[in-house]
Amino acid sequence: MLRDAAVALFIFTIAPYVIAPLYRVIDPVSMPILWRWITGQRVERVWVPLSQMSPNVPRAVIAAEDGRFCHHRGIDTVELREAIADAQAGEAARGASTITQQVAKNLFLWGGRSYVRKALELPLALWIDRAIGKRRIMEIYLNIAEWGPDGEFGVEAGARRAFGIGAADVSAPQAALLASVLPNPARRNARAPGPGLRRIAGIHLRRMRAAGIDSCLRLR
């Protein structure tokens, strides 16, 4: 039994490193999407290549989720050190996950706060950054991120739910609102944003204009 458990653990740990490079050409399904399918819940997703999205969308998501996306190797060591320092000082825990880490978690791991999951996630994010590349990572993230309370995954479904338009037609203010929803799509609504959500979107909109924020993506 111990041998079988060790083999299973080894396969579980190594499999993502074997599978991840395939996602350079294969459009993946995330664990949350798979779980909803298995449990018979609604899923709405239409895969859209990055080249067919409004460039406002990746810019807004970088501004909101991972401002140094184009300049780190999958892990933002600056944010990570600051998060550790805050925790040691007794301050409230804050997220330091990069977009690449979120891709690693959603494709291969599980949600919730866990030191075990984080220990698996960090080296996997480094590998994904190397094996897949920034542009494809962004494309995958924008197509697996959850953008609504009823199984809306990917920016196409999110944009249609919020504004009745496709991902190709999202304006900069609309993209900032969509990015503001990502931390809690079950409670935040870009279709009917309150003052707080509009304020957050305004911050993201200003950050989107930073020089070189999307330099690694070769957007049109």
Secondary structure, DSSP 8 states (H G I E B T S, - for coil): -HHHHHHHHHHHHHHHHHHGGGGGTS----HHHHHHHHTT---B-----GGGS-THHHHHHHHHH-TTGGGSSSS-HHHHHHHHHHHHTT--------HHHHHHHHHHS--S--HHHHHHHHHHHHHHHHHH-HHHHHHHHHHHSB-STTSBBSHHHHHHHHHSS-GGG--HHHHHHHHHHTT-TTT--SSS--HHHHHHHHHHHHHTTSTTTTTTT---
